[in-house]
Amino acid sequence: MPKSKSTPSKEHPLPETYELAVLELEDLVRQMEAAQLPLDELLVAYERGSQLLTFCRDKLSSLEDQIKRLDEGQLKPLTGVGE
């Protein structure tokens, strides 16, 4: 059975951090835009890019949720500062 394109393989696990994922994604985009990849590798790069994009979106969503929890009633806008 073929692997889902959103499932990272053992040879290409997801990066440990958001920043590493963005760097890898930027490199893939550069290669794809420069037409440096044969068609077979282009498809593999596209699938990897899709995995990285999903990873980055999930990380950002998780951080947004954490910030919302911190903001709920705990942080108040500063008023009168510098006025």
Residue frames as a rotation matrix with the C-alpha (Angstrom) as fourth column:
MET 1
0.584 0.812 0.000 0.00
0.812 -0.584 0.000 0.00
0.000 0.000 -1.000 0.00
PRO 2
-0.141 -0.676 0.723 1.50
0.573 -0.651 -0.497 3.41
0.807 0.345 0.479 -0.92
LYS 3
-0.496 -0.119 -0.860 2.27
0.833 -0.345 -0.432 5.86
-0.245 -0.931 0.270 1.84
SER 4
0.701 0.713 0.017 0.15
0.708 -0.694 -0.131 8.94
-0.082 0.104 -0.991 2.26
LYS 5
0.104 -0.716 0.690 1.99
0.602 -0.507 -0.617 12.01
0.792 0.479 0.379 1.08
SER 6
0.477 0.092 0.874 1.36
-0.480 -0.806 0.346 13.70
0.736 -0.585 -0.340 4.41
THR 7
0.983 -0.154 0.097 3.19
0.009 0.575 0.818 10.96
-0.182 -0.803 0.567 6.31
PRO 8
0.370 -0.917 -0.150 6.93
-0.929 -0.366 -0.055 11.54
-0.005 0.160 -0.987 6.75
SER 9
0.743 -0.184 -0.644 9.11
-0.058 0.940 -0.335 8.58
0.667 0.287 0.688 5.86
LYS 10
0.825 -0.506 -0.253 11.86
0.451 0.319 0.833 7.09
-0.341 -0.801 0.491 8.00
GLU 11
-0.048 -0.881 0.471 14.45
0.995 -0.082 -0.052 8.46
0.084 0.467 0.880 5.56
HIS 12
-0.639 -0.095 0.764 12.97
0.239 -0.968 0.080 11.97
0.731 0.234 0.641 5.80
PRO 13
-0.126 0.599 -0.791 11.56
0.992 0.082 -0.096 12.58
0.008 -0.797 -0.604 9.28
LEU 14
0.713 0.431 0.553 10.12
0.425 -0.893 0.148 15.98
0.558 0.130 -0.820 10.07
PRO 15
-0.294 -0.854 0.429 12.55
0.102 -0.474 -0.875 18.57
0.950 -0.214 0.226 11.43
GLU 16
-0.410 0.064 -0.910 12.74
0.888 0.254 -0.382 19.16
0.207 -0.965 -0.161 15.15
THR 17
-0.447 0.197 -0.872 11.90
0.401 -0.828 -0.393 22.86
-0.799 -0.525 0.291 14.94
TYR 18
0.678 0.735 -0.017 9.74
0.425 -0.411 -0.807 25.26
-0.600 0.540 -0.591 12.96
GLU 19
0.469 -0.560 -0.683 12.82
-0.602 -0.769 0.216 27.18
-0.646 0.309 -0.698 11.87
LEU 20
-0.614 -0.710 0.343 14.50
-0.267 0.597 0.756 24.09
-0.742 0.373 -0.557 10.41
ALA 21
-0.075 0.686 0.724 11.32
0.729 0.532 -0.430 23.20
-0.680 0.496 -0.540 8.56
VAL 22
0.810 0.362 -0.462 11.10
0.031 -0.812 -0.582 26.69
-0.586 0.457 -0.669 7.05
LEU 23
-0.024 -0.909 -0.417 14.75
-0.709 -0.279 0.648 26.52
-0.705 0.311 -0.637 5.93
GLU 24
-0.681 -0.192 0.706 14.19
0.209 0.873 0.440 23.15
-0.701 0.447 -0.555 4.26
LEU 25
0.310 0.895 0.320 10.97
0.705 0.009 -0.709 24.37
-0.638 0.446 -0.628 2.66
GLU 26
0.643 -0.146 -0.752 12.69
-0.380 -0.913 -0.147 27.50
-0.665 0.380 -0.643 1.30
ASP 27
-0.475 -0.880 -0.009 15.46
-0.517 0.271 0.812 25.34
-0.712 0.390 -0.584 -0.18
LEU 28
-0.425 0.410 0.807 12.92
0.609 0.789 -0.080 23.06
-0.670 0.457 -0.585 -1.87
VAL 29
0.668 0.718 -0.195 11.06
0.376 -0.552 -0.744 26.04
-0.643 0.424 -0.638 -3.33
ARG 30
0.226 -0.679 -0.699 14.31
-0.659 -0.635 0.403 27.49
-0.717 0.369 -0.591 -4.69
GLN 31
-0.733 -0.533 0.422 15.17
-0.123 0.714 0.689 24.19
-0.669 0.453 -0.589 -6.37
MET 32
-0.101 0.789 0.606 11.69
0.773 0.445 -0.451 23.81
-0.626 0.423 -0.655 -7.81
GLU 33
0.744 0.400 -0.536 11.57
0.072 -0.845 -0.531 27.38
-0.665 0.356 -0.657 -9.11
ALA 34
-0.002 -0.849 -0.528 15.02
-0.747 -0.350 0.566 27.05
-0.665 0.395 -0.634 -10.68
ALA 35
0.827 0.398 -0.396 13.91
-0.561 0.622 -0.547 23.91
0.028 0.675 0.738 -12.54
GLN 36
-0.190 -0.981 0.048 16.90
-0.971 0.181 -0.156 22.05
0.144 -0.076 -0.987 -11.11
LEU 37
-0.431 0.096 0.897 14.99
-0.467 0.827 -0.313 18.84
-0.772 -0.554 -0.312 -10.46
PRO 38
-0.939 0.194 -0.283 14.00
-0.142 0.532 0.835 16.06
0.313 0.824 -0.472 -12.84
LEU 39
-0.173 0.983 0.061 10.26
-0.604 -0.155 0.782 15.34
0.778 0.098 0.621 -12.97
ASP 40
0.218 0.228 -0.949 10.48
0.440 0.845 0.304 12.34
0.871 -0.484 0.084 -10.59
GLU 41
-0.571 -0.538 -0.620 12.37
0.794 -0.168 -0.584 14.36
0.210 -0.826 0.523 -8.01
LEU 42
-0.811 0.359 0.463 10.04
-0.289 -0.932 0.217 17.30
0.510 0.043 0.859 -8.51
LEU 43
0.230 0.938 -0.259 7.12
-0.204 0.307 0.930 15.18
0.952 -0.161 0.261 -7.36
VAL 44
0.116 -0.276 -0.954 9.07
0.847 0.529 -0.050 13.97
0.518 -0.803 0.295 -4.31
ALA 45
-0.879 -0.477 0.001 10.03
0.424 -0.781 -0.459 17.57
0.220 -0.403 0.888 -3.49
TYR 46
-0.427 0.807 0.407 6.41
-0.450 -0.581 0.678 18.67
0.784 0.107 0.611 -3.81
GLU 47
0.449 0.591 -0.670 5.27
0.248 0.638 0.729 15.92
0.858 -0.494 0.140 -1.43
ARG 48
-0.261 -0.632 -0.730 8.03
0.925 0.051 -0.376 16.83
0.275 -0.774 0.571 1.06
GLY 49
-0.902 -0.049 0.429 7.08
0.025 -0.998 -0.061 20.48
0.431 -0.044 0.901 0.80
SER 50
0.054 0.996 0.064 3.49
-0.294 -0.046 0.955 19.57
0.954 -0.070 0.291 1.58
GLN 51
0.353 -0.014 -0.936 4.63
0.741 0.614 0.270 17.69
0.571 -0.789 0.227 4.70
LEU 52
-0.650 -0.704 -0.287 6.78
0.743 -0.507 -0.438 20.63
0.163 -0.497 0.852 5.81
LEU 53
-0.674 0.475 0.566 3.99
-0.240 -0.865 0.440 23.13
0.699 0.160 0.697 5.20
THR 54
0.418 0.841 -0.344 1.56
0.050 0.357 0.933 21.05
0.907 -0.407 0.107 7.28
PHE 55
0.045 -0.519 -0.854 4.19
0.941 0.309 -0.139 20.77
0.336 -0.797 0.502 10.05
CYS 56
-0.886 -0.429 0.176 4.73
0.374 -0.885 -0.277 24.55
0.274 -0.180 0.945 10.07
ARG 57
-0.292 0.866 0.407 1.00
-0.356 -0.493 0.794 25.31
0.888 0.087 0.452 10.09
ASP 58
0.489 0.456 -0.743 0.47
0.437 0.610 0.661 22.89
0.755 -0.648 0.099 12.98
LYS 59
-0.362 -0.716 -0.596 3.31
0.912 -0.141 -0.385 24.49
0.192 -0.683 0.704 14.97
LEU 60
-0.892 0.040 0.451 1.93
-0.018 -0.998 0.054 27.99
0.452 0.040 0.891 14.39
SER 61
0.079 0.997 0.006 -1.58
-0.211 0.011 0.977 26.91
0.974 -0.079 0.211 15.31
SER 62
0.311 -0.049 -0.949 -0.32
0.790 0.569 0.229 25.33
0.529 -0.821 0.215 18.52
LEU 63
-0.722 -0.642 -0.258 1.54
0.683 -0.605 -0.409 28.51
0.106 -0.472 0.875 19.46
GLU 64
-0.620 0.586 0.522 -1.51
-0.272 -0.784 0.557 30.65
0.736 0.203 0.646 18.70
ASP 65
0.394 0.787 -0.475 -3.59
0.192 0.435 0.880 28.45
0.899 -0.438 0.020 21.01
GLN 66
-0.052 -0.507 -0.861 -1.00
0.973 0.169 -0.158 28.83
0.226 -0.845 0.484 23.78
ILE 67
-0.927 -0.294 0.234 -0.97
0.266 -0.953 -0.143 32.62
0.265 -0.070 0.962 23.36
LYS 68
-0.185 0.942 0.281 -4.77
-0.252 -0.322 0.913 32.76
0.950 0.098 0.297 23.48
ARG 69
0.438 0.315 -0.842 -4.74
0.639 0.550 0.538 30.80
0.632 -0.774 0.040 26.74
LEU 70
-0.482 -0.698 -0.529 -2.20
0.876 -0.362 -0.319 33.23
0.031 -0.617 0.786 28.19
ASP 71
-0.883 0.128 0.451 -4.21
0.016 -0.953 0.303 36.23
0.468 0.275 0.840 27.03
GLU 72
-0.015 0.982 -0.188 -7.51
0.378 0.180 0.908 35.08
0.926 -0.057 -0.374 28.54
GLY 73
0.848 0.527 0.061 -7.99
0.187 -0.404 0.895 37.62
0.496 -0.748 -0.441 31.30
GLN 74
0.484 -0.715 -0.505 -4.36
0.826 0.181 0.534 37.63
-0.290 -0.675 0.678 32.36
LEU 75
-0.645 -0.759 0.094 -2.92
0.737 -0.583 0.342 40.34
-0.205 0.290 0.935 30.16
LYS 76
0.533 0.779 -0.332 -4.45
0.660 -0.627 -0.413 43.78
-0.530 0.001 -0.848 30.09
PRO 77
0.325 -0.413 0.851 -3.55
0.723 -0.471 -0.505 46.51
0.610 0.779 0.145 27.62
LEU 78
-0.446 -0.554 -0.703 -1.32
0.855 -0.496 -0.151 49.21
-0.265 -0.668 0.695 29.06
THR 79
0.483 0.607 0.631 -3.09
0.704 -0.697 0.133 52.55
0.521 0.380 -0.764 29.36
GLY 80
0.999 -0.032 -0.007 -1.62
-0.023 -0.846 0.532 55.88
-0.023 -0.532 -0.846 30.24
VAL 81
0.310 -0.948 0.078 1.94
0.596 0.257 0.760 54.75
-0.740 -0.189 0.645 29.48
GLY 82
-0.608 -0.716 0.342 3.90
0.729 -0.334 0.598 57.43
-0.314 0.613 0.725 27.68
GLU 83
0.197 0.751 0.631 0.94
0.849 -0.452 0.273 59.80
0.490 0.482 -0.726 27.48
